[in-house]
C-alpha cells in the first residue's frame, strides 16, 4: 500500500518510467505522407533528429543533391542521409522548438511532432503560426 506521503514519489517515478518508454518509441523508420519518403528518426542527445533515407525520387536518382537550398554552398550535399529534422522534447510524446527542412522546396520550417500512438507521428511545419501544415507519418520499421 502506498501512503499519502509516498504518493508524490510514486507518481514522479511512474511519470519518468512512462515518459521514457513513450519517448523512446519515436526512434525508427517513418514513412512520410509525401513522395514515398522515408525518414529515420534517432535520438541526438535529448533531442530527436531525422535523416532522409529514401523517396520515390531518390530511388530513381540516388545521387540527388540539395539543389533547391537557398544557400549555394549547400547545394552539392546529398539528399540521402541529409539531416531534415531536429526537435527538442516538450513532453513524453511531443517535440518542438526546432526545425524541419524540405529539400523538395529548399525550405526550412519551425517544427513540432507528436506521437499519436506507437505507429503514427503527427509532424507540423510552420512558416509563422498560424501558417502551418501537418502530416501524419506512419511507422515503417515495425518497431
C-alpha positions, -999 to 999 in steps of 0.1 A, spaced: 0 0 0 13 35 -9 10 60 18 0 96 12 35 107 20 49 83 -6 24 92 -33 43 121 -48 74 100 -52 55 71 -67 37 94 -92 71 110 -101 87 76 -107 58 64 -127 58 96 -149 95 92 -155 92 55 -164 62 60 -187 77 92 -203 110 74 -210 92 45 -226 70 67 -248 98 90 -258 120 61 -269 92 49 -292 97 77 -317 131 63 -328 129 43 -360 119 45 -397 89 66 -406 70 68 -439 61 104 -448 28 115 -464 45 128 -495 66 113 -523 70 79 -506 96 94 -483 113 75 -455 129 93 -426 150 77 -399 144 93 -365 171 89 -339 179 104 -305 206 130 -307 213 139 -272 180 149 -256 166 160 -290 154 139 -319 169 141 -353 156 128 -386 176 119 -417 164 113 -452 166 76 -461 146 72 -493 119 86 -515 104 79 -550 128 105 -564 159 91 -546 151 55 -558 152 69 -594 181 93 -588 201 81 -557 228 107 -563 204 136 -560 218 168 -542 202 196 -523 199 219 -554 170 239 -541 188 250 -510 188 288 -507 225 287 -496 246 280 -528 273 264 -506 250 237 -495 235 227 -529 261 199 -535 253 179 -504 235 146 -510 198 143 -501 202 107 -490 213 109 -453 206 146 -451 195 159 -417 160 172 -423 145 174 -387 157 184 -353 133 188 -324 135 193 -287 114 173 -262 83 190 -249 68 160 -231 69 122 -231 53 121 -266 58 155 -281 87 176 -295 90 211 -308 111 243 -307 131 230 -336 131 229 -374 121 207 -404 138 211 -437 120 202 -470 147 196 -497 119 194 -524 114 232 -519 146 242 -502 126 255 -473 131 253 -435 101 255 -412 96 258 -374 88 222 -365 70 201 -340 59 165 -337 35 145 -316 34 107 -312 -3 100 -315 3 63 -309 33 40 -315 26 38 -352 15 74 -360 36 106 -357 19 139 -365 46 163 -378 39 200 -382 59 227 -400 51 264 -397 63 294 -418 49 315 -390 20 305 -368 -8 301 -378 6 294 -413 13 257 -405 8 224 -422 7 189 -406 13 155 -419 9 121 -403 38 98 -407 34 61 -403 59 38 -387 77 18 -415 100 -5 -395 75 -24 -373 91 -13 -341 
